[in-house]
Every structure is written in structure tokens, then in C-alpha cells.
Amino acid sequence: MARLDRESGISYVYVPCVPRDFRAEDASEAYAVTAEASVVGDGRVSGAALRQVVTDFAYQVAVHTVDLAQCQGRPSLPVKLPRYADR
């Protein structure tokens, strides 16, 4: 799941993930990889283009972390996220 908070400009990515050496049934909460990204200050682009780049960055961090964690029952992750559009 990827989400953008339009007010703060922060993109969040959440991927369920039980690391290789852990048992999901022993956890008090669900295991997951989360990534957050934002831009501080003015960028060269704005609108949907900026939101897309920030969200794509957070997504790539999450995908890389899922690979490193060797998640059990790894979810099928898309190569790229759906594109944002200006409204």
C-alpha cells in the first residue's frame, strides 16, 4: 500500500513482511516494512510529478528492505506504482 498525505507532502509505503527468522504467530502486532519520504524546501518540479518521484523513492526503499529481510510469503509487488495525476 502506498499513500500520499497531500497536506504534509509525505509519502508512506507499507508492505506486510514477516522476516525469515521470525514466527508471525509469536508477534504481538503484525510485522511490516514501512518507508516514508518527503521533500524539504522547494524542488525543481511540483504537483503530480513531485509526488510521484517521492512516492517512487519510498517504494524502492521498501522493496529493497523486503528483499533484505527475506520476508516469508513475500507479497507480489508491482514493478512500479500507478501514476499520480494533477487534479
Biotite code that builds the C-alpha atoms (Angstrom):
import biotite.structure as struc

atoms = struc.array([
    struc.Atom([0.000, 0.000, 0.000], chain_id="A", res_id=1, res_name="MET", atom_name="CA", element="C"),
    struc.Atom([1.343, 3.428, -0.910], chain_id="A", res_id=2, res_name="ALA", atom_name="CA", element="C"),
    struc.Atom([-0.239, 6.611, 0.357], chain_id="A", res_id=3, res_name="ARG", atom_name="CA", element="C"),
    struc.Atom([0.487, 10.300, -0.010], chain_id="A", res_id=4, res_name="LEU", atom_name="CA", element="C"),
    struc.Atom([-0.528, 12.822, 2.621], chain_id="A", res_id=5, res_name="ASP", atom_name="CA", element="C"),
    struc.Atom([-1.222, 15.875, 0.446], chain_id="A", res_id=6, res_name="ARG", atom_name="CA", element="C"),
    struc.Atom([-1.125, 18.314, 3.346], chain_id="A", res_id=7, res_name="GLU", atom_name="CA", element="C"),
    struc.Atom([2.317, 17.310, 4.611], chain_id="A", res_id=8, res_name="SER", atom_name="CA", element="C"),
    struc.Atom([3.701, 16.071, 1.279], chain_id="A", res_id=9, res_name="GLY", atom_name="CA", element="C"),
    struc.Atom([4.919, 12.872, 2.939], chain_id="A", res_id=10, res_name="ILE", atom_name="CA", element="C"),
    struc.Atom([4.619, 9.569, 1.076], chain_id="A", res_id=11, res_name="SER", atom_name="CA", element="C"),
    struc.Atom([4.166, 6.363, 3.052], chain_id="A", res_id=12, res_name="TYR", atom_name="CA", element="C"),
    struc.Atom([4.635, 2.802, 1.814], chain_id="A", res_id=13, res_name="VAL", atom_name="CA", element="C"),
    struc.Atom([3.512, -0.226, 3.847], chain_id="A", res_id=14, res_name="TYR", atom_name="CA", element="C"),
    struc.Atom([4.337, -3.831, 2.904], chain_id="A", res_id=15, res_name="VAL", atom_name="CA", element="C"),
    struc.Atom([3.365, -6.749, 5.183], chain_id="A", res_id=16, res_name="PRO", atom_name="CA", element="C"),
    struc.Atom([6.554, -8.691, 5.964], chain_id="A", res_id=17, res_name="CYS", atom_name="CA", element="C"),
    struc.Atom([7.440, -11.432, 8.405], chain_id="A", res_id=18, res_name="VAL", atom_name="CA", element="C"),
    struc.Atom([11.258, -11.637, 8.420], chain_id="A", res_id=19, res_name="PRO", atom_name="CA", element="C"),
    struc.Atom([12.813, -15.018, 7.639], chain_id="A", res_id=20, res_name="ARG", atom_name="CA", element="C"),
    struc.Atom([13.810, -15.851, 11.229], chain_id="A", res_id=21, res_name="ASP", atom_name="CA", element="C"),
    struc.Atom([10.582, -14.819, 12.963], chain_id="A", res_id=22, res_name="PHE", atom_name="CA", element="C"),
    struc.Atom([7.254, -16.506, 13.615], chain_id="A", res_id=23, res_name="ARG", atom_name="CA", element="C"),
    struc.Atom([4.219, -14.366, 12.850], chain_id="A", res_id=24, res_name="ALA", atom_name="CA", element="C"),
    struc.Atom([2.128, -16.189, 15.455], chain_id="A", res_id=25, res_name="GLU", atom_name="CA", element="C"),
    struc.Atom([4.588, -15.110, 18.189], chain_id="A", res_id=26, res_name="ASP", atom_name="CA", element="C"),
    struc.Atom([4.182, -11.401, 17.423], chain_id="A", res_id=27, res_name="ALA", atom_name="CA", element="C"),
    struc.Atom([2.002, -9.117, 19.497], chain_id="A", res_id=28, res_name="SER", atom_name="CA", element="C"),
    struc.Atom([1.451, -6.993, 16.358], chain_id="A", res_id=29, res_name="GLU", atom_name="CA", element="C"),
    struc.Atom([1.710, -7.552, 12.600], chain_id="A", res_id=30, res_name="ALA", atom_name="CA", element="C"),
    struc.Atom([5.163, -7.426, 11.009], chain_id="A", res_id=31, res_name="TYR", atom_name="CA", element="C"),
    struc.Atom([5.637, -4.958, 8.160], chain_id="A", res_id=32, res_name="ALA", atom_name="CA", element="C"),
    struc.Atom([8.146, -2.870, 6.290], chain_id="A", res_id=33, res_name="VAL", atom_name="CA", element="C"),
    struc.Atom([7.277, 0.805, 6.215], chain_id="A", res_id=34, res_name="THR", atom_name="CA", element="C"),
    struc.Atom([9.035, 3.580, 4.342], chain_id="A", res_id=35, res_name="ALA", atom_name="CA", element="C"),
    struc.Atom([8.429, 7.303, 4.464], chain_id="A", res_id=36, res_name="GLU", atom_name="CA", element="C"),
    struc.Atom([9.810, 10.005, 2.187], chain_id="A", res_id=37, res_name="ALA", atom_name="CA", element="C"),
    struc.Atom([9.308, 13.726, 1.749], chain_id="A", res_id=38, res_name="SER", atom_name="CA", element="C"),
    struc.Atom([10.943, 16.800, 0.256], chain_id="A", res_id=39, res_name="VAL", atom_name="CA", element="C"),
    struc.Atom([12.227, 19.628, 2.407], chain_id="A", res_id=40, res_name="VAL", atom_name="CA", element="C"),
    struc.Atom([12.264, 23.010, 0.713], chain_id="A", res_id=41, res_name="GLY", atom_name="CA", element="C"),
    struc.Atom([11.476, 23.882, -2.873], chain_id="A", res_id=42, res_name="ASP", atom_name="CA", element="C"),
    struc.Atom([12.021, 21.346, -5.629], chain_id="A", res_id=43, res_name="GLY", atom_name="CA", element="C"),
    struc.Atom([12.592, 21.757, -9.344], chain_id="A", res_id=44, res_name="ARG", atom_name="CA", element="C"),
    struc.Atom([9.240, 20.111, -10.023], chain_id="A", res_id=45, res_name="VAL", atom_name="CA", element="C"),
    struc.Atom([5.892, 20.265, -8.263], chain_id="A", res_id=46, res_name="SER", atom_name="CA", element="C"),
    struc.Atom([2.438, 18.759, -8.361], chain_id="A", res_id=47, res_name="GLY", atom_name="CA", element="C"),
    struc.Atom([1.924, 15.189, -9.520], chain_id="A", res_id=48, res_name="ALA", atom_name="CA", element="C"),
    struc.Atom([5.479, 14.906, -10.870], chain_id="A", res_id=49, res_name="ALA", atom_name="CA", element="C"),
    struc.Atom([6.997, 15.667, -7.456], chain_id="A", res_id=50, res_name="LEU", atom_name="CA", element="C"),
    struc.Atom([4.525, 13.474, -5.589], chain_id="A", res_id=51, res_name="ARG", atom_name="CA", element="C"),
    struc.Atom([5.307, 10.598, -7.944], chain_id="A", res_id=52, res_name="GLN", atom_name="CA", element="C"),
    struc.Atom([9.080, 10.837, -7.520], chain_id="A", res_id=53, res_name="VAL", atom_name="CA", element="C"),
    struc.Atom([8.819, 10.990, -3.716], chain_id="A", res_id=54, res_name="VAL", atom_name="CA", element="C"),
    struc.Atom([6.409, 8.046, -3.578], chain_id="A", res_id=55, res_name="THR", atom_name="CA", element="C"),
    struc.Atom([8.503, 6.003, -6.040], chain_id="A", res_id=56, res_name="ASP", atom_name="CA", element="C"),
    struc.Atom([11.580, 6.620, -3.877], chain_id="A", res_id=57, res_name="PHE", atom_name="CA", element="C"),
    struc.Atom([9.788, 5.407, -0.731], chain_id="A", res_id=58, res_name="ALA", atom_name="CA", element="C"),
    struc.Atom([8.534, 2.375, -2.660], chain_id="A", res_id=59, res_name="TYR", atom_name="CA", element="C"),
    struc.Atom([12.023, 1.407, -3.863], chain_id="A", res_id=60, res_name="GLN", atom_name="CA", element="C"),
    struc.Atom([13.342, 1.672, -0.291], chain_id="A", res_id=61, res_name="VAL", atom_name="CA", element="C"),
    struc.Atom([10.520, -0.616, 0.894], chain_id="A", res_id=62, res_name="ALA", atom_name="CA", element="C"),
    struc.Atom([11.089, -3.158, -1.908], chain_id="A", res_id=63, res_name="VAL", atom_name="CA", element="C"),
    struc.Atom([14.828, -3.277, -1.172], chain_id="A", res_id=64, res_name="HIS", atom_name="CA", element="C"),
    struc.Atom([14.132, -3.758, 2.547], chain_id="A", res_id=65, res_name="THR", atom_name="CA", element="C"),
    struc.Atom([11.656, -6.574, 1.832], chain_id="A", res_id=66, res_name="VAL", atom_name="CA", element="C"),
    struc.Atom([14.375, -8.288, -0.215], chain_id="A", res_id=67, res_name="ASP", atom_name="CA", element="C"),
    struc.Atom([16.943, -7.880, 2.567], chain_id="A", res_id=68, res_name="LEU", atom_name="CA", element="C"),
    struc.Atom([14.524, -9.149, 5.225], chain_id="A", res_id=69, res_name="ALA", atom_name="CA", element="C"),
    struc.Atom([13.768, -12.219, 3.095], chain_id="A", res_id=70, res_name="GLN", atom_name="CA", element="C"),
    struc.Atom([10.102, -11.940, 4.049], chain_id="A", res_id=71, res_name="CYS", atom_name="CA", element="C"),
    struc.Atom([8.114, -15.131, 4.414], chain_id="A", res_id=72, res_name="GLN", atom_name="CA", element="C"),
    struc.Atom([5.291, -15.433, 1.905], chain_id="A", res_id=73, res_name="GLY", atom_name="CA", element="C"),
    struc.Atom([6.583, -12.337, 0.156], chain_id="A", res_id=74, res_name="ARG", atom_name="CA", element="C"),
    struc.Atom([3.743, -10.443, -1.449], chain_id="A", res_id=75, res_name="PRO", atom_name="CA", element="C"),
    struc.Atom([3.746, -9.979, -5.193], chain_id="A", res_id=76, res_name="SER", atom_name="CA", element="C"),
    struc.Atom([4.914, -6.394, -5.619], chain_id="A", res_id=77, res_name="LEU", atom_name="CA", element="C"),
    struc.Atom([4.401, -4.399, -8.822], chain_id="A", res_id=78, res_name="PRO", atom_name="CA", element="C"),
    struc.Atom([7.445, -3.205, -10.760], chain_id="A", res_id=79, res_name="VAL", atom_name="CA", element="C"),
    struc.Atom([6.158, 0.348, -10.429], chain_id="A", res_id=80, res_name="LYS", atom_name="CA", element="C"),
    struc.Atom([3.277, 2.068, -8.724], chain_id="A", res_id=81, res_name="LEU", atom_name="CA", element="C"),
    struc.Atom([0.273, 3.584, -10.514], chain_id="A", res_id=82, res_name="PRO", atom_name="CA", element="C"),
    struc.Atom([0.975, 7.122, -11.694], chain_id="A", res_id=83, res_name="ARG", atom_name="CA", element="C"),
    struc.Atom([-0.432, 10.213, -9.978], chain_id="A", res_id=84, res_name="TYR", atom_name="CA", element="C"),
    struc.Atom([-2.261, 12.860, -11.971], chain_id="A", res_id=85, res_name="ALA", atom_name="CA", element="C"),
    struc.Atom([-2.817, 16.538, -11.229], chain_id="A", res_id=86, res_name="ASP", atom_name="CA", element="C"),
    struc.Atom([-6.420, 17.397, -10.449], chain_id="A", res_id=87, res_name="ARG", atom_name="CA", element="C"),
])
